[in-house]
Amino acid sequence: MKEAKLKFKPGNFEIISSGDYVICKVSGKKISLSELKYWNVELQEAYFSYFEANERFKQLNKK
């Protein structure tokens, strides 16, 4: 298995370098590209689930 490099866009993503998964910015978990549903376009970060996306949102709003 190989990590993919993606460009996150609103509503979809572009595969820059092919692979099977990306890494969640918050948890470090591997996310299969077929399961990837949560990301941040501005920060270009992937999140494993709504929970991690929400945690990241909270982190960013504390600053």
C-alpha positions as CSV (number, residue, x, y, z in Angstrom):
1,M,0.0,0.0,0.0
2,K,1.2,3.5,-0.9
3,E,0.2,6.9,0.4
4,A,-1.5,9.1,-2.3
5,K,-0.9,12.8,-2.7
6,L,-4.1,14.7,-3.3
7,K,-5.2,18.3,-4.1
8,F,-8.4,18.9,-2.2
9,K,-11.1,20.9,-3.9
10,P,-14.6,21.9,-2.9
11,G,-16.7,18.7,-3.3
12,N,-13.9,16.5,-4.8
13,F,-10.2,16.0,-4.9
14,E,-7.5,15.5,-7.6
15,I,-5.0,12.7,-7.4
16,I,-1.5,14.2,-7.8
17,S,0.4,11.0,-7.0
18,S,-1.4,7.7,-7.1
19,G,-1.8,5.6,-4.0
20,D,-4.2,3.7,-1.8
21,Y,-4.7,6.0,1.2
22,V,-4.0,9.4,2.8
23,I,-3.2,10.2,6.4
24,C,-5.7,11.9,8.8
25,K,-4.1,15.2,10.0
26,V,-5.7,14.8,13.5
27,S,-5.5,11.1,14.3
28,G,-2.7,9.9,12.0
29,K,-5.1,7.1,10.8
30,K,-4.9,5.8,7.2
31,I,-7.9,6.7,5.1
32,S,-8.7,4.7,2.0
33,L,-9.4,6.9,-0.9
34,S,-12.7,5.1,-1.4
35,E,-13.7,6.1,2.2
36,L,-12.4,9.7,2.1
37,K,-15.2,12.1,2.9
38,Y,-13.8,14.9,5.0
39,W,-11.1,17.4,4.2
40,N,-10.2,21.1,4.4
41,V,-9.6,22.8,1.1
42,E,-7.8,25.8,2.6
43,L,-5.5,23.8,4.7
44,Q,-5.2,20.8,2.3
45,E,-5.8,18.3,5.1
46,A,-7.7,15.1,5.2
47,Y,-9.7,13.8,8.2
48,F,-10.8,10.3,9.1
49,S,-14.3,11.2,10.1
50,Y,-16.6,14.0,11.2
51,F,-15.1,13.7,14.7
52,E,-11.6,14.5,13.6
53,A,-12.8,17.3,11.3
54,N,-14.6,18.8,14.2
55,E,-11.6,18.5,16.5
56,R,-9.5,20.3,13.9
57,F,-12.1,23.0,13.6
58,K,-12.0,23.5,17.4
59,Q,-8.2,23.6,17.4
60,L,-8.1,26.3,14.7
61,N,-10.8,28.4,16.4
62,K,-8.8,28.5,19.7
63,K,-6.0,30.4,18.0
